[in-house]
Amino acid sequence: MVADRVANIGSRGARHRMRNGWISLAVGVAVIVALVAMHPPRLYRLILGIPIGLAALNFIEAREKT
């Protein structure tokens, strides 16, 4: 059985989450550029998971309006 999806945010909330997604993506790109320039140990690349993951989550939530 598939449950129906119920939107719990309006267009304003979706725009807010979309904006946050773009900001998180920009931060992720900035971190990538900084890591390439500084040549840190590989472990520091795990930091990229935070802004890129937040961007993906915000884009999905904005699209699904949840």
mmCIF file of the N, C-alpha and C atoms, coordinates in Angstrom:
data_MODEL
# 
_entry.id   MODEL 
# 
loop_
_atom_site.group_PDB 
_atom_site.id 
_atom_site.type_symbol 
_atom_site.label_atom_id 
_atom_site.label_alt_id 
_atom_site.label_comp_id 
_atom_site.label_asym_id 
_atom_site.label_entity_id 
_atom_site.label_seq_id 
_atom_site.pdbx_PDB_ins_code 
_atom_site.Cartn_x 
_atom_site.Cartn_y 
_atom_site.Cartn_z 
_atom_site.occupancy 
_atom_site.B_iso_or_equiv 
_atom_site.pdbx_formal_charge 
_atom_site.auth_seq_id 
_atom_site.auth_comp_id 
_atom_site.auth_asym_id 
_atom_site.auth_atom_id 
_atom_site.pdbx_PDB_model_num 
ATOM 1   N N  . MET A 1 1  ? 0.844  -1.161 0.000  1.00 0.00 ? 1  MET A N  1 
ATOM 2   C CA . MET A 1 1  ? 0.000  0.000  0.000  1.00 0.00 ? 1  MET A CA 1 
ATOM 3   C C  . MET A 1 1  ? 0.901  1.239  0.000  1.00 0.00 ? 1  MET A C  1 
ATOM 4   N N  . VAL A 1 2  ? 0.567  2.194  -0.826 1.00 0.00 ? 2  VAL A N  1 
ATOM 5   C CA . VAL A 1 2  ? 1.331  3.430  -0.927 1.00 0.00 ? 2  VAL A CA 1 
ATOM 6   C C  . VAL A 1 2  ? 0.536  4.549  -0.275 1.00 0.00 ? 2  VAL A C  1 
ATOM 7   N N  . ALA A 1 3  ? 1.162  5.228  0.667  1.00 0.00 ? 3  ALA A N  1 
ATOM 8   C CA . ALA A 1 3  ? 0.495  6.341  1.356  1.00 0.00 ? 3  ALA A CA 1 
ATOM 9   C C  . ALA A 1 3  ? 0.532  7.579  0.471  1.00 0.00 ? 3  ALA A C  1 
ATOM 10  N N  . ASP A 1 4  ? -0.534 8.340  0.501  1.00 0.00 ? 4  ASP A N  1 
ATOM 11  C CA . ASP A 1 4  ? -0.574 9.588  -0.244 1.00 0.00 ? 4  ASP A CA 1 
ATOM 12  C C  . ASP A 1 4  ? 0.307  10.612 0.442  1.00 0.00 ? 4  ASP A C  1 
ATOM 13  N N  . ARG A 1 5  ? 0.992  11.398 -0.374 1.00 0.00 ? 5  ARG A N  1 
ATOM 14  C CA . ARG A 1 5  ? 1.858  12.443 0.157  1.00 0.00 ? 5  ARG A CA 1 
ATOM 15  C C  . ARG A 1 5  ? 1.012  13.678 0.414  1.00 0.00 ? 5  ARG A C  1 
ATOM 16  N N  . VAL A 1 6  ? 1.184  14.261 1.573  1.00 0.00 ? 6  VAL A N  1 
ATOM 17  C CA . VAL A 1 6  ? 0.452  15.465 1.942  1.00 0.00 ? 6  VAL A CA 1 
ATOM 18  C C  . VAL A 1 6  ? 1.464  16.593 2.103  1.00 0.00 ? 6  VAL A C  1 
ATOM 19  N N  . ALA A 1 7  ? 1.271  17.647 1.332  1.00 0.00 ? 7  ALA A N  1 
ATOM 20  C CA . ALA A 1 7  ? 2.170  18.797 1.440  1.00 0.00 ? 7  ALA A CA 1 
ATOM 21  C C  . ALA A 1 7  ? 1.884  19.520 2.750  1.00 0.00 ? 7  ALA A C  1 
ATOM 22  N N  . ASN A 1 8  ? 2.931  19.784 3.511  1.00 0.00 ? 8  ASN A N  1 
ATOM 23  C CA . ASN A 1 8  ? 2.734  20.457 4.793  1.00 0.00 ? 8  ASN A CA 1 
ATOM 24  C C  . ASN A 1 8  ? 3.361  21.845 4.821  1.00 0.00 ? 8  ASN A C  1 
ATOM 25  N N  . ILE A 1 9  ? 3.877  22.305 3.671  1.00 0.00 ? 9  ILE A N  1 
ATOM 26  C CA . ILE A 1 9  ? 4.373  23.677 3.587  1.00 0.00 ? 9  ILE A CA 1 
ATOM 27  C C  . ILE A 1 9  ? 3.783  24.316 2.333  1.00 0.00 ? 9  ILE A C  1 
ATOM 28  N N  . GLY A 1 10 ? 3.679  25.606 2.360  1.00 0.00 ? 10 GLY A N  1 
ATOM 29  C CA . GLY A 1 10 ? 3.165  26.325 1.213  1.00 0.00 ? 10 GLY A CA 1 
ATOM 30  C C  . GLY A 1 10 ? 4.284  26.733 0.267  1.00 0.00 ? 10 GLY A C  1 
ATOM 31  N N  . SER A 1 11 ? 3.933  27.578 -0.681 1.00 0.00 ? 11 SER A N  1 
ATOM 32  C CA . SER A 1 11 ? 4.926  28.010 -1.660 1.00 0.00 ? 11 SER A CA 1 
ATOM 33  C C  . SER A 1 11 ? 6.025  28.854 -1.004 1.00 0.00 ? 11 SER A C  1 
ATOM 34  N N  . ARG A 1 12 ? 5.681  29.603 0.032  1.00 0.00 ? 12 ARG A N  1 
ATOM 35  C CA . ARG A 1 12 ? 6.695  30.407 0.734  1.00 0.00 ? 12 ARG A CA 1 
ATOM 36  C C  . ARG A 1 12 ? 7.731  29.504 1.404  1.00 0.00 ? 12 ARG A C  1 
ATOM 37  N N  . GLY A 1 13 ? 7.269  28.456 2.062  1.00 0.00 ? 13 GLY A N  1 
ATOM 38  C CA . GLY A 1 13 ? 8.185  27.517 2.704  1.00 0.00 ? 13 GLY A CA 1 
ATOM 39  C C  . GLY A 1 13 ? 9.043  26.775 1.690  1.00 0.00 ? 13 GLY A C  1 
ATOM 40  N N  . ALA A 1 14 ? 8.458  26.438 0.546  1.00 0.00 ? 14 ALA A N  1 
ATOM 41  C CA . ALA A 1 14 ? 9.215  25.758 -0.502 1.00 0.00 ? 14 ALA A CA 1 
ATOM 42  C C  . ALA A 1 14 ? 10.301 26.686 -1.055 1.00 0.00 ? 14 ALA A C  1 
ATOM 43  N N  . ARG A 1 15 ? 9.975  27.966 -1.249 1.00 0.00 ? 15 ARG A N  1 
ATOM 44  C CA . ARG A 1 15 ? 10.977 28.929 -1.716 1.00 0.00 ? 15 ARG A CA 1 
ATOM 45  C C  . ARG A 1 15 ? 12.101 29.079 -0.692 1.00 0.00 ? 15 ARG A C  1 
ATOM 46  N N  . HIS A 1 16 ? 11.736 29.088 0.582  1.00 0.00 ? 16 HIS A N  1 
ATOM 47  C CA . HIS A 1 16 ? 12.729 29.207 1.656  1.00 0.00 ? 16 HIS A CA 1 
ATOM 48  C C  . HIS A 1 16 ? 13.682 28.011 1.631  1.00 0.00 ? 16 HIS A C  1 
ATOM 49  N N  . ARG A 1 17 ? 13.135 26.820 1.494  1.00 0.00 ? 17 ARG A N  1 
ATOM 50  C CA . ARG A 1 17 ? 13.986 25.627 1.464  1.00 0.00 ? 17 ARG A CA 1 
ATOM 51  C C  . ARG A 1 17 ? 14.833 25.582 0.202  1.00 0.00 ? 17 ARG A C  1 
ATOM 52  N N  . MET A 1 18 ? 14.282 26.051 -0.913 1.00 0.00 ? 18 MET A N  1 
ATOM 53  C CA . MET A 1 18 ? 15.063 26.090 -2.153 1.00 0.00 ? 18 MET A CA 1 
ATOM 54  C C  . MET A 1 18 ? 16.237 27.068 -2.008 1.00 0.00 ? 18 MET A C  1 
ATOM 55  N N  . ARG A 1 19 ? 15.974 28.229 -1.398 1.00 0.00 ? 19 ARG A N  1 
ATOM 56  C CA . ARG A 1 19 ? 17.038 29.207 -1.166 1.00 0.00 ? 19 ARG A CA 1 
ATOM 57  C C  . ARG A 1 19 ? 18.110 28.612 -0.250 1.00 0.00 ? 19 ARG A C  1 
ATOM 58  N N  . ASN A 1 20 ? 17.699 27.938 0.794  1.00 0.00 ? 20 ASN A N  1 
ATOM 59  C CA . ASN A 1 20 ? 18.666 27.307 1.697  1.00 0.00 ? 20 ASN A CA 1 
ATOM 60  C C  . ASN A 1 20 ? 19.471 26.229 0.972  1.00 0.00 ? 20 ASN A C  1 
ATOM 61  N N  . GLY A 1 21 ? 18.838 25.536 0.043  1.00 0.00 ? 21 GLY A N  1 
ATOM 62  C CA . GLY A 1 21 ? 19.542 24.533 -0.749 1.00 0.00 ? 21 GLY A CA 1 
ATOM 63  C C  . GLY A 1 21 ? 20.635 25.152 -1.591 1.00 0.00 ? 21 GLY A C  1 
ATOM 64  N N  . TRP A 1 22 ? 20.327 26.279 -2.238 1.00 0.00 ? 22 TRP A N  1 
ATOM 65  C CA . TRP A 1 22 ? 21.334 26.957 -3.057 1.00 0.00 ? 22 TRP A CA 1 
ATOM 66  C C  . TRP A 1 22 ? 22.470 27.506 -2.199 1.00 0.00 ? 22 TRP A C  1 
ATOM 67  N N  . ILE A 1 23 ? 22.136 28.014 -1.024 1.00 0.00 ? 23 ILE A N  1 
ATOM 68  C CA . ILE A 1 23 ? 23.178 28.525 -0.122 1.00 0.00 ? 23 ILE A CA 1 
ATOM 69  C C  . ILE A 1 23 ? 24.085 27.384 0.323  1.00 0.00 ? 23 ILE A C  1 
ATOM 70  N N  . SER A 1 24 ? 23.495 26.258 0.704  1.00 0.00 ? 24 SER A N  1 
ATOM 71  C CA . SER A 1 24 ? 24.296 25.104 1.129  1.00 0.00 ? 24 SER A CA 1 
ATOM 72  C C  . SER A 1 24 ? 25.164 24.590 -0.008 1.00 0.00 ? 24 SER A C  1 
ATOM 73  N N  . LEU A 1 25 ? 24.625 24.594 -1.219 1.00 0.00 ? 25 LEU A N  1 
ATOM 74  C CA . LEU A 1 25 ? 25.409 24.152 -2.368 1.00 0.00 ? 25 LEU A CA 1 
ATOM 75  C C  . LEU A 1 25 ? 26.582 25.102 -2.617 1.00 0.00 ? 25 LEU A C  1 
ATOM 76  N N  . ALA A 1 26 ? 26.343 26.393 -2.486 1.00 0.00 ? 26 ALA A N  1 
ATOM 77  C CA . ALA A 1 26 ? 27.415 27.376 -2.664 1.00 0.00 ? 26 ALA A CA 1 
ATOM 78  C C  . ALA A 1 26 ? 28.506 27.185 -1.613 1.00 0.00 ? 26 ALA A C  1 
ATOM 79  N N  . VAL A 1 27 ? 28.103 26.926 -0.379 1.00 0.00 ? 27 VAL A N  1 
ATOM 80  C CA . VAL A 1 27 ? 29.083 26.672 0.686  1.00 0.00 ? 27 VAL A CA 1 
ATOM 81  C C  . VAL A 1 27 ? 29.882 25.415 0.363  1.00 0.00 ? 27 VAL A C  1 
ATOM 82  N N  . GLY A 1 28 ? 29.202 24.389 -0.131 1.00 0.00 ? 28 GLY A N  1 
ATOM 83  C CA . GLY A 1 28 ? 29.898 23.157 -0.505 1.00 0.00 ? 28 GLY A CA 1 
ATOM 84  C C  . GLY A 1 28 ? 30.921 23.381 -1.602 1.00 0.00 ? 28 GLY A C  1 
ATOM 85  N N  . VAL A 1 29 ? 30.552 24.171 -2.606 1.00 0.00 ? 29 VAL A N  1 
ATOM 86  C CA . VAL A 1 29 ? 31.491 24.470 -3.690 1.00 0.00 ? 29 VAL A CA 1 
ATOM 87  C C  . VAL A 1 29 ? 32.678 25.277 -3.158 1.00 0.00 ? 29 VAL A C  1 
ATOM 88  N N  . ALA A 1 30 ? 32.401 26.219 -2.263 1.00 0.00 ? 30 ALA A N  1 
ATOM 89  C CA . ALA A 1 30 ? 33.490 27.008 -1.672 1.00 0.00 ? 30 ALA A CA 1 
ATOM 90  C C  . ALA A 1 30 ? 34.442 26.116 -0.877 1.00 0.00 ? 30 ALA A C  1 
ATOM 91  N N  . VAL A 1 31 ? 33.894 25.154 -0.167 1.00 0.00 ? 31 VAL A N  1 
ATOM 92  C CA . VAL A 1 31 ? 34.738 24.222 0.598  1.00 0.00 ? 31 VAL A CA 1 
ATOM 93  C C  . VAL A 1 31 ? 35.562 23.362 -0.350 1.00 0.00 ? 31 VAL A C  1 
ATOM 94  N N  . ILE A 1 32 ? 34.971 22.934 -1.460 1.00 0.00 ? 32 ILE A N  1 
ATOM 95  C CA . ILE A 1 32 ? 35.721 22.147 -2.451 1.00 0.00 ? 32 ILE A CA 1 
ATOM 96  C C  . ILE A 1 32 ? 36.902 22.950 -2.979 1.00 0.00 ? 32 ILE A C  1 
ATOM 97  N N  . VAL A 1 33 ? 36.648 24.203 -3.340 1.00 0.00 ? 33 VAL A N  1 
ATOM 98  C CA . VAL A 1 33 ? 37.719 25.066 -3.862 1.00 0.00 ? 33 VAL A CA 1 
ATOM 99  C C  . VAL A 1 33 ? 38.810 25.250 -2.806 1.00 0.00 ? 33 VAL A C  1 
ATOM 100 N N  . ALA A 1 34 ? 38.407 25.473 -1.571 1.00 0.00 ? 34 ALA A N  1 
ATOM 101 C CA . ALA A 1 34 ? 39.394 25.662 -0.503 1.00 0.00 ? 34 ALA A CA 1 
ATOM 102 C C  . ALA A 1 34 ? 40.216 24.395 -0.283 1.00 0.00 ? 34 ALA A C  1 
ATOM 103 N N  . LEU A 1 35 ? 39.574 23.239 -0.321 1.00 0.00 ? 35 LEU A N  1 
ATOM 104 C CA . LEU A 1 35 ? 40.304 21.992 -0.108 1.00 0.00 ? 35 LEU A CA 1 
ATOM 105 C C  . LEU A 1 35 ? 41.262 21.700 -1.250 1.00 0.00 ? 35 LEU A C  1 
ATOM 106 N N  . VAL A 1 36 ? 40.860 22.037 -2.475 1.00 0.00 ? 36 VAL A N  1 
ATOM 107 C CA . VAL A 1 36 ? 41.766 21.826 -3.605 1.00 0.00 ? 36 VAL A CA 1 
ATOM 108 C C  . VAL A 1 36 ? 42.980 22.741 -3.477 1.00 0.00 ? 36 VAL A C  1 
ATOM 109 N N  . ALA A 1 37 ? 42.755 23.971 -3.035 1.00 0.00 ? 37 ALA A N  1 
ATOM 110 C CA . ALA A 1 37 ? 43.858 24.939 -2.916 1.00 0.00 ? 37 ALA A CA 1 
ATOM 111 C C  . ALA A 1 37 ? 44.812 24.595 -1.779 1.00 0.00 ? 37 ALA A C  1 
ATOM 112 N N  . MET A 1 38 ? 44.289 24.037 -0.689 1.00 0.00 ? 38 MET A N  1 
ATOM 113 C CA . MET A 1 38 ? 45.117 23.800 0.500  1.00 0.00 ? 38 MET A CA 1 
ATOM 114 C C  . MET A 1 38 ? 45.756 22.415 0.537  1.00 0.00 ? 38 MET A C  1 
ATOM 115 N N  . HIS A 1 39 ? 45.269 21.455 -0.241 1.00 0.00 ? 39 HIS A N  1 
ATOM 116 C CA . HIS A 1 39 ? 45.786 20.088 -0.253 1.00 0.00 ? 39 HIS A CA 1 
ATOM 117 C C  . HIS A 1 39 ? 45.822 19.463 1.140  1.00 0.00 ? 39 HIS A C  1 
ATOM 118 N N  . PRO A 1 40 ? 44.689 19.442 1.860  1.00 0.00 ? 40 PRO A N  1 
ATOM 119 C CA . PRO A 1 40 ? 44.693 18.851 3.206  1.00 0.00 ? 40 PRO A CA 1 
ATOM 120 C C  . PRO A 1 40 ? 44.632 17.320 3.121  1.00 0.00 ? 40 PRO A C  1 
ATOM 121 N N  . PRO A 1 41 ? 44.768 16.648 4.252  1.00 0.00 ? 41 PRO A N  1 
ATOM 122 C CA . PRO A 1 41 ? 44.621 15.187 4.262  1.00 0.00 ? 41 PRO A CA 1 
ATOM 123 C C  . PRO A 1 41 ? 43.224 14.767 3.763  1.00 0.00 ? 41 PRO A C  1 
ATOM 124 N N  . ARG A 1 42 ? 43.154 13.564 3.252  1.00 0.00 ? 42 ARG A N  1 
ATOM 125 C CA . ARG A 1 42 ? 41.898 13.065 2.680  1.00 0.00 ? 42 ARG A CA 1 
ATOM 126 C C  . ARG A 1 42 ? 40.740 13.058 3.669  1.00 0.00 ? 42 ARG A C  1 
ATOM 127 N N  . LEU A 1 43 ? 41.028 12.862 4.917  1.00 0.00 ? 43 LEU A N  1 
ATOM 128 C CA . LEU A 1 43 ? 39.972 12.794 5.923  1.00 0.00 ? 43 LEU A CA 1 
ATOM 129 C C  . LEU A 1 43 ? 39.151 14.078 5.967  1.00 0.00 ? 43 LEU A C  1 
ATOM 130 N N  . TYR A 1 44 ? 39.787 15.190 5.681  1.00 0.00 ? 44 TYR A N  1 
ATOM 131 C CA . TYR A 1 44 ? 39.078 16.475 5.712  1.00 0.00 ? 44 TYR A CA 1 
ATOM 132 C C  . TYR A 1 44 ? 38.023 16.589 4.613  1.00 0.00 ? 44 TYR A C  1 
ATOM 133 N N  . ARG A 1 45 ? 38.116 15.762 3.605  1.00 0.00 ? 45 ARG A N  1 
ATOM 134 C CA . ARG A 1 45 ? 37.107 15.791 2.540  1.00 0.00 ? 45 ARG A CA 1 
ATOM 135 C C  . ARG A 1 45 ? 35.738 15.343 3.029  1.00 0.00 ? 45 ARG A C  1 
ATOM 136 N N  . LEU A 1 46 ? 35.713 14.676 4.165  1.00 0.00 ? 46 LEU A N  1 
ATOM 137 C CA . LEU A 1 46 ? 34.426 14.278 4.742  1.00 0.00 ? 46 LEU A CA 1 
ATOM 138 C C  . LEU A 1 46 ? 33.581 15.490 5.120  1.00 0.00 ? 46 LEU A C  1 
ATOM 139 N N  . ILE A 1 47 ? 34.234 16.618 5.329  1.00 0.00 ? 47 ILE A N  1 
ATOM 140 C CA . ILE A 1 47 ? 33.520 17.854 5.650  1.00 0.00 ? 47 ILE A CA 1 
ATOM 141 C C  . ILE A 1 47 ? 32.523 18.199 4.545  1.00 0.00 ? 47 ILE A C  1 
ATOM 142 N N  . LEU A 1 48 ? 32.825 17.808 3.321  1.00 0.00 ? 48 LEU A N  1 
ATOM 143 C CA . LEU A 1 48 ? 31.950 18.111 2.182  1.00 0.00 ? 48 LEU A CA 1 
ATOM 144 C C  . LEU A 1 48 ? 30.578 17.479 2.325  1.00 0.00 ? 48 LEU A C  1 
ATOM 145 N N  . GLY A 1 49 ? 30.482 16.409 3.070  1.00 0.00 ? 49 GLY A N  1 
ATOM 146 C CA . GLY A 1 49 ? 29.197 15.738 3.231  1.00 0.00 ? 49 GLY A CA 1 
ATOM 147 C C  . GLY A 1 49 ? 28.152 16.604 3.912  1.00 0.00 ? 49 GLY A C  1 
ATOM 148 N N  . ILE A 1 50 ? 28.574 17.505 4.756  1.00 0.00 ? 50 ILE A N  1 
ATOM 149 C CA . ILE A 1 50 ? 27.623 18.328 5.501  1.00 0.00 ? 50 ILE A CA 1 
ATOM 150 C C  . ILE A 1 50 ? 26.901 19.324 4.597  1.00 0.00 ? 50 ILE A C  1 
ATOM 151 N N  . PRO A 1 51 ? 27.592 20.244 3.921  1.00 0.00 ? 51 PRO A N  1 
ATOM 152 C CA . PRO A 1 51 ? 26.847 21.197 3.096  1.00 0.00 ? 51 PRO A CA 1 
ATOM 153 C C  . PRO A 1 51 ? 26.189 20.562 1.871  1.00 0.00 ? 51 PRO A C  1 
ATOM 154 N N  . ILE A 1 52 ? 26.835 19.568 1.276  1.00 0.00 ? 52 ILE A N  1 
ATOM 155 C CA . ILE A 1 52 ? 26.245 18.925 0.104  1.00 0.00 ? 52 ILE A CA 1 
ATOM 156 C C  . ILE A 1 52 ? 25.008 18.126 0.511  1.00 0.00 ? 52 ILE A C  1 
ATOM 157 N N  . GLY A 1 53 ? 25.072 17.462 1.648  1.00 0.00 ? 53 GLY A N  1 
ATOM 158 C CA . GLY A 1 53 ? 23.905 16.730 2.152  1.00 0.00 ? 53 GLY A CA 1 
ATOM 159 C C  . GLY A 1 53 ? 22.752 17.658 2.505  1.00 0.00 ? 53 GLY A C  1 
ATOM 160 N N  . LEU A 1 54 ? 23.068 18.780 3.136  1.00 0.00 ? 54 LEU A N  1 
ATOM 161 C CA . LEU A 1 54 ? 22.023 19.754 3.460  1.00 0.00 ? 54 LEU A CA 1 
ATOM 162 C C  . LEU A 1 54 ? 21.396 20.337 2.202  1.00 0.00 ? 54 LEU A C  1 
ATOM 163 N N  . ALA A 1 55 ? 22.209 20.587 1.185  1.00 0.00 ? 55 ALA A N  1 
ATOM 164 C CA . ALA A 1 55 ? 21.677 21.106 -0.076 1.00 0.00 ? 55 ALA A CA 1 
ATOM 165 C C  . ALA A 1 55 ? 20.712 20.099 -0.697 1.00 0.00 ? 55 ALA A C  1 
ATOM 166 N N  . ALA A 1 56 ? 21.121 18.849 -0.746 1.00 0.00 ? 56 ALA A N  1 
ATOM 167 C CA . ALA A 1 56 ? 20.266 17.814 -1.324 1.00 0.00 ? 56 ALA A CA 1 
ATOM 168 C C  . ALA A 1 56 ? 18.961 17.686 -0.550 1.00 0.00 ? 56 ALA A C  1 
ATOM 169 N N  . LEU A 1 57 ? 19.052 17.690 0.769  1.00 0.00 ? 57 LEU A N  1 
ATOM 170 C CA . LEU A 1 57 ? 17.851 17.580 1.599  1.00 0.00 ? 57 LEU A CA 1 
ATOM 171 C C  . LEU A 1 57 ? 16.899 18.752 1.360  1.00 0.00 ? 57 LEU A C  1 
ATOM 172 N N  . ASN A 1 58 ? 17.440 19.962 1.299  1.00 0.00 ? 58 ASN A N  1 
ATOM 173 C CA . ASN A 1 58 ? 16.596 21.128 1.071  1.00 0.00 ? 58 ASN A CA 1 
ATOM 174 C C  . ASN A 1 58 ? 15.962 21.103 -0.308 1.00 0.00 ? 58 ASN A C  1 
ATOM 175 N N  . PHE A 1 59 ? 16.696 20.691 -1.339 1.00 0.00 ? 59 PHE A N  1 
ATOM 176 C CA . PHE A 1 59 ? 16.126 20.623 -2.677 1.00 0.00 ? 59 PHE A CA 1 
ATOM 177 C C  . PHE A 1 59 ? 15.001 19.594 -2.743 1.00 0.00 ? 59 PHE A C  1 
ATOM 178 N N  . ILE A 1 60 ? 15.196 18.448 -2.111 1.00 0.00 ? 60 ILE A N  1 
ATOM 179 C CA . ILE A 1 60 ? 14.163 17.405 -2.111 1.00 0.00 ? 60 ILE A CA 1 
ATOM 180 C C  . ILE A 1 60 ? 12.931 17.874 -1.345 1.00 0.00 ? 60 ILE A C  1 
ATOM 181 N N  . GLU A 1 61 ? 13.139 18.481 -0.187 1.00 0.00 ? 61 GLU A N  1 
ATOM 182 C CA . GLU A 1 61 ? 12.002 18.957 0.604  1.00 0.00 ? 61 GLU A CA 1 
ATOM 183 C C  . GLU A 1 61 ? 11.240 20.075 -0.115 1.00 0.00 ? 61 GLU A C  1 
ATOM 184 N N  . ALA A 1 62 ? 11.953 20.930 -0.829 1.00 0.00 ? 62 ALA A N  1 
ATOM 185 C CA . ALA A 1 62 ? 11.285 22.002 -1.580 1.00 0.00 ? 62 ALA A CA 1 
ATOM 186 C C  . ALA A 1 62 ? 10.462 21.418 -2.720 1.00 0.00 ? 62 ALA A C  1 
ATOM 187 N N  . ARG A 1 63 ? 11.017 20.425 -3.394 1.00 0.00 ? 63 ARG A N  1 
ATOM 188 C CA . ARG A 1 63 ? 10.291 19.809 -4.499 1.00 0.00 ? 63 ARG A CA 1 
ATOM 189 C C  . ARG A 1 63 ? 9.053  19.067 -4.024 1.00 0.00 ? 63 ARG A C  1 
ATOM 190 N N  . GLU A 1 64 ? 9.189  18.329 -2.922 1.00 0.00 ? 64 GLU A N  1 
ATOM 191 C CA . GLU A 1 64 ? 8.084  17.527 -2.412 1.00 0.00 ? 64 GLU A CA 1 
ATOM 192 C C  . GLU A 1 64 ? 7.119  18.319 -1.522 1.00 0.00 ? 64 GLU A C  1 
ATOM 193 N N  . LYS A 1 65 ? 7.536  19.535 -1.153 1.00 0.00 ? 65 LYS A N  1 
ATOM 194 C CA . LYS A 1 65 ? 6.749  20.404 -0.254 1.00 0.00 ? 65 LYS A CA 1 
ATOM 195 C C  . LYS A 1 65 ? 6.432  19.699 1.063  1.00 0.00 ? 65 LYS A C  1 
ATOM 196 N N  . THR A 1 66 ? 7.481  19.135 1.642  1.00 0.00 ? 66 THR A N  1 
ATOM 197 C CA . THR A 1 66 ? 7.319  18.450 2.941  1.00 0.00 ? 66 THR A CA 1 
ATOM 198 C C  . THR A 1 66 ? 8.163  19.103 3.997  1.00 0.00 ? 66 THR A C  1 
# 
